Amino acid sequence: MFCVQRPGQGHLKSLYLTIHFMNGAFEIVFCFLKDDDVAQDFISFCYSKQAVFDGKRAIRGGIPFVFPQFGQWAFGPQHGFARVARWHVEKMPERLPSGDVEAVFSLMDDEFTHSMWHFQFRLTYRLILREKELHFNIGVYNPSKELTFSCQLLLHTYFKVPDVRRCQITGMHGCMFIDKTREGAVYQETREVVTINEWTDRIYQNTMQEHIITNVVSGRKMRIQKYNFPDTGELCTIFYFGFGKINNTS
């Protein structure tokens, strides 16, 4: 666990970044402590009660790292191998001169990945924890001079909300989306603000770079900003809500 003290900056006293390692898998947890030393998850990720931390199966919750394939994959597990592969810790959590906390992880091709995907690659995953922000910077490198590859990459984040029916989500207006609850039918989002009142499983295409989600933990707003790879032209945003179950998930 790594703690950054933030005295005299509002009512927040400390930041905590906790990284749990188990057989090559890692779980990242962060929270704030108030002046009364009562922990509050102002930005909270959701973990299923059925989540298994055995280093063999994907962790059901948090921020699963999807690569090189989203969804069903004929050559390997659903959502690719990055969720279950053994990552290398390039840099343990370290406090920067700015007071932020930085940690860096990497994943390279090996015998395990070659059994499913015959390409050389290197992923870098840099996390920066600030007082009110969490930044993820991802790099994809192809060291081969002969072979090129295409891939899909996604941070499949599980957010914890008190009541999904009270949430509002921006950044989808005018976007086409695939509705997986209606056999993959394609529609256009006409709402300026998206709300959830039923089971929802959608893939929004060419979405805006910023989304705002209201009524997350403690009634706060969460801003999500994303930036695409410079040589590709599409940003996708995926919504999945197991309506009726999400409120009890932890």
C-alpha positions as CSV (number, residue, x, y, z in Angstrom):
1,M,0.0,0.0,0.0
2,F,1.3,3.5,-0.8
3,C,0.0,6.6,0.9
4,V,0.3,10.2,-0.2
5,Q,-0.4,12.8,2.5
6,R,-2.2,15.9,1.3
7,P,-2.5,18.2,4.3
8,G,-4.3,21.5,4.0
9,Q,-6.1,20.7,0.7
10,G,-9.8,20.9,1.6
11,H,-11.3,18.3,3.8
12,L,-9.4,15.4,2.2
13,K,-6.4,14.2,4.2
14,S,-4.8,11.3,2.5
15,L,-4.7,9.3,-0.7
16,Y,-4.2,5.5,-0.6
17,L,-3.2,3.4,-3.6
18,T,-3.2,-0.3,-2.8
19,I,-1.8,-2.9,-5.3
20,H,-2.4,-6.6,-4.5
21,F,-0.2,-9.1,-6.3
22,M,-1.2,-12.8,-6.6
23,N,0.5,-15.1,-9.1
24,G,1.2,-12.3,-11.6
25,A,-2.3,-10.8,-11.4
26,F,-2.7,-7.4,-9.7
27,E,-5.7,-5.6,-8.2
28,I,-5.6,-1.8,-7.8
29,V,-7.6,-0.1,-5.1
30,F,-7.6,3.6,-4.1
31,C,-9.6,5.6,-1.7
32,F,-9.6,8.9,0.3
33,L,-9.5,9.4,4.0
34,K,-11.2,12.4,5.5
35,D,-10.1,14.3,8.5
36,D,-12.0,12.1,10.8
37,D,-10.1,9.1,9.4
38,V,-13.2,7.5,8.1
39,A,-12.5,5.9,4.7
40,Q,-14.7,7.1,1.9
41,D,-14.7,5.6,-1.6
42,F,-15.3,8.8,-3.5
43,I,-14.4,7.1,-6.7
44,S,-15.3,3.4,-6.4
45,F,-14.9,0.4,-8.6
46,C,-17.3,-2.5,-8.3
47,Y,-16.3,-6.1,-7.5
48,S,-18.6,-9.0,-7.7
49,K,-19.0,-11.2,-4.7
50,Q,-18.1,-14.0,-7.0
51,A,-14.8,-12.5,-8.0
52,V,-11.9,-14.9,-7.8
53,F,-8.3,-13.8,-7.2
54,D,-6.4,-16.9,-8.2
55,G,-4.3,-15.5,-11.0
56,K,-5.9,-17.9,-13.4
57,R,-9.3,-16.4,-14.1
58,A,-10.2,-12.8,-15.0
59,I,-11.1,-10.8,-11.9
60,R,-14.8,-10.0,-12.1
61,G,-14.8,-6.3,-11.3
62,G,-12.3,-3.4,-11.1
63,I,-10.7,-2.5,-14.4
64,P,-10.2,-5.6,-16.6
65,F,-7.7,-5.0,-19.4
66,V,-9.1,-6.3,-22.7
67,F,-6.5,-7.1,-25.3
68,P,-6.1,-8.1,-28.2
69,Q,-9.8,-9.0,-28.7
70,F,-13.0,-7.7,-27.3
71,G,-15.8,-10.2,-26.9
72,Q,-15.8,-13.8,-28.1
73,W,-12.5,-14.9,-29.6
74,A,-12.0,-18.1,-31.6
75,F,-8.3,-18.4,-30.6
76,G,-8.5,-17.8,-26.8
77,P,-10.5,-16.7,-23.8
78,Q,-13.3,-14.0,-24.1
79,H,-11.8,-10.5,-24.1
80,G,-8.3,-11.8,-24.9
81,F,-5.5,-12.9,-22.7
82,A,-4.3,-9.7,-21.0
83,R,-6.8,-10.1,-18.2
84,V,-5.3,-13.5,-17.2
85,A,-1.6,-13.1,-18.4
86,R,1.3,-12.5,-16.0
87,W,2.3,-8.9,-16.1
88,H,5.6,-7.4,-15.1
89,V,6.0,-4.6,-12.6
90,E,8.2,-2.0,-14.3
91,K,7.9,0.5,-11.5
92,M,6.5,0.0,-8.0
93,P,4.2,2.8,-6.7
94,E,6.3,5.9,-6.2
95,R,5.5,9.4,-5.0
96,L,6.5,12.0,-7.6
97,P,7.8,15.5,-6.7
98,S,4.3,16.8,-7.5
99,G,2.9,14.6,-4.8
100,D,1.2,12.2,-7.3
101,V,1.7,8.5,-7.2
102,E,2.9,6.6,-10.3
103,A,3.2,2.9,-11.0
104,V,4.1,1.2,-14.4
105,F,3.3,-2.3,-15.6
106,S,4.2,-4.1,-18.8
107,L,3.2,-7.2,-20.8
108,M,5.2,-8.9,-23.6
109,D,4.5,-11.8,-25.9
110,D,5.7,-15.1,-24.6
111,E,4.9,-18.8,-24.9
112,F,1.5,-18.3,-23.3
113,T,0.4,-15.5,-25.7
114,H,1.9,-17.3,-28.8
115,S,-0.3,-20.3,-28.1
116,M,-3.3,-18.0,-29.1
117,W,-1.8,-15.1,-31.0
118,H,1.3,-15.4,-33.1
119,F,2.6,-11.8,-32.9
120,Q,5.3,-10.0,-31.0
121,F,4.1,-7.1,-28.9
122,R,4.7,-5.0,-25.8
123,L,2.1,-3.2,-23.7
124,T,2.9,-0.6,-21.2
125,Y,0.4,0.4,-18.6
126,R,1.2,3.6,-16.6
127,L,-1.1,4.6,-13.7
128,I,-1.0,8.1,-12.1
129,L,-3.0,8.8,-9.0
130,R,-3.7,12.4,-8.3
131,E,-5.8,14.1,-5.5
132,K,-9.0,13.9,-7.5
133,E,-8.0,12.0,-10.6
134,L,-6.8,8.6,-11.8
135,H,-4.9,8.5,-15.1
136,F,-4.3,5.5,-17.3
137,N,-1.7,5.7,-20.1
138,I,-1.4,2.7,-22.4
139,G,1.2,2.1,-25.1
140,V,1.1,-0.7,-27.7
141,Y,4.4,-1.5,-29.5
142,N,5.0,-3.9,-32.3
143,P,8.8,-4.8,-32.4
144,S,8.4,-6.9,-35.6
145,K,9.8,-5.4,-38.9
146,E,7.9,-8.0,-41.0
147,L,4.5,-8.4,-39.5
148,T,1.8,-5.9,-38.7
149,F,-1.2,-6.7,-36.5
150,S,-4.6,-5.2,-35.7
151,C,-6.0,-5.4,-32.2
152,Q,-8.8,-4.2,-29.9
153,L,-8.0,-2.6,-26.5
154,L,-10.4,-1.7,-23.8
155,L,-10.5,-0.8,-20.1
156,H,-13.6,-2.7,-19.2
157,T,-14.3,-0.7,-16.0
158,Y,-16.9,-1.6,-13.4
159,F,-18.2,1.4,-11.6
160,K,-20.1,1.2,-8.4
161,V,-23.2,3.3,-8.1
162,P,-25.9,3.4,-5.4
163,D,-28.8,3.3,-7.8
164,V,-28.2,3.1,-11.6
165,R,-31.7,4.5,-12.3
166,R,-30.6,7.8,-10.9
167,C,-27.5,8.0,-13.1
168,Q,-27.3,10.2,-16.2
169,I,-24.6,9.8,-18.8
170,T,-23.5,12.3,-21.4
171,G,-21.4,12.0,-24.6
172,M,-23.5,9.6,-26.6
173,H,-25.9,12.0,-28.5
174,G,-26.0,11.2,-32.2
175,C,-23.9,8.1,-31.9
176,M,-24.8,4.7,-33.5
177,F,-24.9,1.8,-31.1
178,I,-25.2,-2.0,-31.2
179,D,-27.9,-3.2,-28.9
180,K,-26.9,-6.7,-27.7
181,T,-30.1,-7.2,-25.8
182,R,-32.0,-7.0,-29.2
183,E,-29.9,-9.5,-31.2
184,G,-27.3,-6.9,-32.3
185,A,-29.7,-4.4,-33.8
186,V,-28.2,-1.0,-34.6
187,Y,-29.8,2.3,-33.5
188,Q,-28.9,5.9,-33.2
189,E,-28.9,7.6,-29.8
190,T,-31.2,10.6,-29.9
191,R,-31.0,11.5,-26.2
192,E,-28.7,14.3,-25.0
193,V,-28.4,12.4,-21.6
194,V,-28.7,8.7,-21.4
195,T,-30.5,7.1,-18.5
196,I,-30.8,3.4,-17.5
197,N,-34.2,1.8,-16.6
198,E,-33.8,-1.8,-17.9
199,W,-31.1,-4.4,-18.7
200,T,-28.7,-2.6,-21.0
201,D,-25.8,-4.0,-23.1
202,R,-24.7,-1.6,-25.8
203,I,-21.7,-0.7,-27.8
204,Y,-21.7,3.0,-28.7
205,Q,-19.5,3.8,-31.8
206,N,-17.5,7.0,-32.5
207,T,-18.3,8.4,-29.1
208,M,-17.1,11.8,-27.7
209,Q,-13.9,12.0,-25.8
210,E,-15.6,13.0,-22.6
211,H,-18.4,11.5,-20.6
212,I,-20.0,12.6,-17.3
213,I,-21.8,10.2,-15.1
214,T,-24.0,11.7,-12.4
215,N,-25.1,10.2,-9.0
216,V,-22.1,7.9,-8.5
217,V,-20.8,7.2,-5.0
218,S,-21.9,9.9,-2.5
219,G,-24.0,11.6,-5.2
220,R,-21.0,12.9,-7.0
221,K,-20.3,13.4,-10.7
222,M,-17.6,11.4,-12.4
223,R,-15.8,12.7,-15.5
224,I,-14.3,10.2,-17.9
225,Q,-11.9,11.5,-20.6
226,K,-10.4,9.2,-23.2
227,Y,-8.0,9.7,-26.1
228,N,-7.6,7.4,-29.1
229,F,-4.5,5.9,-30.6
230,P,-3.2,8.5,-33.1
231,D,-3.4,6.1,-36.1
232,T,-6.9,4.9,-35.6
233,G,-10.2,6.6,-36.0
234,E,-12.8,5.2,-33.6
235,L,-13.6,5.5,-29.9
236,C,-16.1,3.1,-28.6
237,T,-17.9,3.2,-25.2
238,I,-19.6,0.1,-23.9
239,F,-22.5,0.1,-21.4
240,Y,-23.5,-3.0,-19.6
241,F,-26.0,-2.9,-16.7
242,G,-27.4,-6.1,-15.2
243,F,-30.5,-4.3,-14.1
244,G,-31.9,-5.5,-10.8
245,K,-28.6,-7.0,-9.7
246,I,-26.1,-4.1,-10.0
247,N,-27.2,-2.4,-6.8
248,N,-26.2,-5.5,-4.8
249,T,-22.9,-6.1,-6.5
250,S,-19.8,-5.5,-4.5
